[in-house]
Structure formats: structure tokens, C-alpha cells
Amino acid sequence: MLEKRKYIRIPNSSEMKYEISGNPKSYSSLIHNISPEGACFLSQDFIPIGSILKLTFLYEKYSYGGSAKVIWVKQEADNKYKVGVKFIDQPKLPENLIGLEERKRLNLGD
């Protein structure tokens, strides 16, 4: 299968919160992977493709947010869903949220 992504996805298990546009309820999740243009996370509930989400990434003692559009959804065996999103407005993510995981993967240390 030909890879269409512009950036590699970096595995990450940081916490995040999201809200679905038009729904005031906030949901908690874990990031599965992230890149400068998008992310994948696990959800307990199905989120329709095309939904607009308000995301808040929780990293160390800080939080970073932005909006994203759901691009794909895949049901997992445990009745959870992997959700792939593309950032609409680029969240101001700390370099460490992506960079530290990438350095570990490449054995470059801190």
C-alpha cells in the first residue's frame, strides 16, 4: 500500500480531551500517534467521519489545543474506535510532545 502521509506518525500515549462540535460533553482519551498535521486516538464511542472536534492535549503540566476534522474511523476488537483526525488549525504543540518520542525511537537520547 502506498503511503500518502507527508509526515511520519510518532507513537505517543499522552492524555487528551476532545469535544464534538455541537455537543458540550467533554471526552477523555489517549493519543495513539501524532504528527504535525494530525493524530490518531482511541475513543469509547463512534465519531462520524467529517465531525469537527475541539482537541486538548495534556502533556506534563501543560495543555495545548486546536481543532481537527475526523478523516477516518476504525472499529477495534474491544469495541473501541481508532479515530484519525487532520488538524484544521495547527495546535501549538511543544516540541517534546513529538520530538522526545522520535528521539527515543531513533536512539538519540534526550
Secondary structure by P-SEA (a helix, b strand, c coil): ccccccbbbbbbbccbbbbcccccbbbbbbbcccccccbbbbbccccccccccbbbbbcccbbbbbbbbbcccccccccccbbbbbbcccccccccccaaaaaaaacccc
